Amino acid sequence: MTGPWAVQSVALPGQGAGAAGDGERLARVALTRVLEPGDERGGRWLRECGAGELLRRITARDGSAERLSGMTARRLAGYRLRAEAADPARDLAAVAAAGGRFVCPGDQEWPSQLDDLGDARPTGLWVRGRADLRLWALRSVAVVGARACTPYGAHMATTLGAGLAERGWVVVSGAAFGVDGAAHRGALAAGGATAAVLACGVDVVYPRGHAELIGRVAEQGLVIGELPPAEHPTRSRFILRNRVIAALTRGTVVVEAEYRSGSLVTARCAQRLGRFTMGVPGPATSGLSAGVHELLRGEGVLVTDASEIIELVGDMGELAPPRRGAVLPRDLLDTGCARVLDALPARGTADAREAARTAGTSADEALAKLYELHSLGFVERHGDGWRLTRRPTCNDDARRGGT
């Protein structure tokens, strides 16, 4: 192969046993500048021809590129213009200088679940951070949501991020303002693992306001991107980035999202890939929760904390604790006592015969139960009558009306 991107034998970061060959790797590095993320037509050609042959056809002038199914003159001209600027050695040196590497199919570190994307699978991934991407992805959950989130949404994302990290799960998100940033911060605060999937080069800070956060993620976790160094995000790249978040993780949790939110794109992609899709409910009147509620009306699962998420995506036996309200003293009464207690009026007194008639039992049985309730502090005796004790012990008599 010839061209401005051609490089002879070089040391390639991220390469290990079973890694892609030098030629294929360099061609994939070059193709990250030629093919846009999610280019399914390019992905099909890549699958059919291999990276080296596809790049050769694009750059050669022998008519072989024109014979690719679906190739047009306009599309080929665009590919060739991009290929002229491709320089794999320069890009590999740039990412190495930023403390990163290039990972592609065939490498031990390549997460095989990304193959579920079919021809939309990334050509390769640029990665910053010391952790092994494949191992981290095996036990990861995406937490995504609105950029302009409410304090409630930020609180829930932070709490979920911390809870998942404390239980040994990797929190994956997009490093955007709002829910994404809160989820990353929660995981970092817990001293856990988190990964940010960017819609730009991994050496580019976007958004700029998250420079410190992205730096912390790179030090403590992983920063991942499909685009080569120095590439900047576009609207379409943000949307296409979401498919990587969905495919990389075992499930996606949406915390606050409007009807047209990019977070719902991630959730729907997760559903198509057979991943778990979850949503955190919000106020019924909040437009920022409308998209989540619509998700929950479909196949989404309602979750409120990290243990419920893990019960869904985790291994057998990783169950959330049982949920129930506080146990009140009244809950411990036997059926007979409870019926006699219910038979007493909220105000005033009643004798044993009146209580028996209302409770549907005999007077002797009612009297015995009233003495038992007296010993437990539920009722008081006033002459021949009985009334409810006005003490915190019987606080739940306020619920007698069903409030």
Salt bridges, closest charged atoms under 4 A:
GLU36 OE2 - ARG82 NH2 3.10
GLU36 OE2 - ARG237 NH2 2.66
GLU53 OE2 - ARG56 NH2 3.00
GLU53 OE2 - ARG57 NE 2.95
ASP62 OD2 - ARG56 NH1 3.01
ASP91 OD2 - ARG33 NE 2.78
ASP91 OD1 - ARG90 NE 3.74
ASP107 OD1 - ARG25 NH2 2.41
GLU109 OE2 - ARG101 NH2 2.65
ASP115 OD1 - ARG121 NH1 2.88
ASP116 OD2 - ARG275 NH1 3.01
ASP119 OD1 - ARG47 NE 2.83
GLU226 OE1 - ARG243 NH2 2.79
GLU231 OE2 - ARG33 NH1 3.20
GLU231 OE1 - ARG237 NH2 3.27
GLU294 OE1 - ARG297 NE 3.78
ASP305 OD2 - ARG323 NH2 2.65
GLU308 OE2 - ARG323 NH2 3.44
ASP315 OD1 - ARG250 NH2 3.63
GLU318 OE2 - ARG139 NH2 3.19
ASP334 OD2 - LYS369 NZ 3.55
ASP342 OD1 - ARG330 NH2 1.84
ASP342 OD1 - ARG400 NH1 3.90
GLU365 OE2 - LYS369 NZ 3.87
GLU372 OE1 - LYS369 NZ 4.00
GLU380 OE1 - HIS382 NE2 3.55
GLU380 OE1 - ARG387 NE 3.47
ASP396 OD2 - ARG330 NE 3.71
ASP397 OD2 - ARG390 NH1 3.80
